[in-house]
C-alpha cells in the first residue's frame, strides 16, 4: 500500500512539473499558473518526504543495518 502511494505521489510531482513547463511555454512567462503548478510540486515533494520519514519512524520502512 505504501509503495503504491509513493508511486502515485511521484507521478503527481512529475505531472505538476510538466504542467508548470507547459504553462511557462503557453503564457510566455507572464502568468500565475506556472507559479501555482510549481508551488504544488514543492508541496507534494515536501509531503512525500514527510510521509516517508513518518513511515520510517513507525517501522513501516526497514532501516539499513550491517
C-alpha positions as CSV (number, residue, x, y, z in Angstrom):
1,X,0.0,0.0,0.0
2,X,2.8,2.4,0.9
3,X,4.6,1.6,-2.4
4,X,1.5,2.4,-4.4
5,X,1.1,5.7,-2.5
6,X,4.7,6.7,-3.2
7,X,4.4,5.9,-6.9
8,X,1.2,8.0,-7.2
9,X,2.9,10.9,-5.3
10,X,5.9,10.7,-7.6
11,X,3.6,10.7,-10.7
12,X,1.7,13.7,-9.3
13,X,5.0,15.5,-8.8
14,X,6.1,14.8,-12.4
15,X,2.7,15.8,-13.8
16,X,2.9,19.1,-11.8
17,X,6.4,19.7,-13.1
18,X,5.4,19.3,-16.7
19,X,2.3,21.3,-16.3
20,X,4.4,24.1,-14.9
21,X,6.6,23.8,-18.0
22,X,3.5,23.8,-20.2
23,X,2.1,26.9,-18.6
24,X,5.5,28.6,-18.8
25,X,5.6,28.0,-22.5
26,X,1.9,28.9,-23.2
27,X,1.8,32.1,-21.0
28,X,5.3,33.2,-22.1
29,X,6.4,33.5,-18.5
30,X,3.7,36.1,-17.6
31,X,1.1,34.1,-15.9
32,X,0.5,32.9,-12.4
33,X,-0.4,29.4,-13.5
34,X,3.3,28.5,-13.7
35,X,3.9,29.6,-10.1
36,X,0.9,27.7,-8.9
37,X,1.9,24.5,-10.6
38,X,5.4,24.7,-9.3
39,X,4.1,25.5,-5.8
40,X,2.0,22.3,-6.0
41,X,5.1,20.4,-6.9
42,X,7.0,21.7,-4.0
43,X,4.1,21.0,-1.6
44,X,3.8,17.4,-3.0
45,X,7.5,16.9,-2.6
46,X,7.6,18.0,1.0
47,X,4.5,15.9,1.8
48,X,6.1,12.9,0.2
49,X,9.3,13.4,2.3
50,X,7.3,13.8,5.5
51,X,5.3,10.7,4.6
52,X,8.5,8.6,4.1
53,X,10.0,10.0,7.2
54,X,6.9,9.1,9.3
55,X,6.8,5.6,7.7
56,X,10.4,5.0,8.6
57,X,9.9,6.2,12.2
58,X,6.8,4.0,12.6
59,X,8.7,1.0,11.3
60,X,6.9,0.6,8.0
61,X,10.1,1.0,6.1
62,X,13.0,-1.1,7.4
63,X,16.3,0.6,8.2
64,X,19.7,-0.3,6.8
65,X,21.8,-2.5,9.1
66,X,25.1,-4.3,8.5
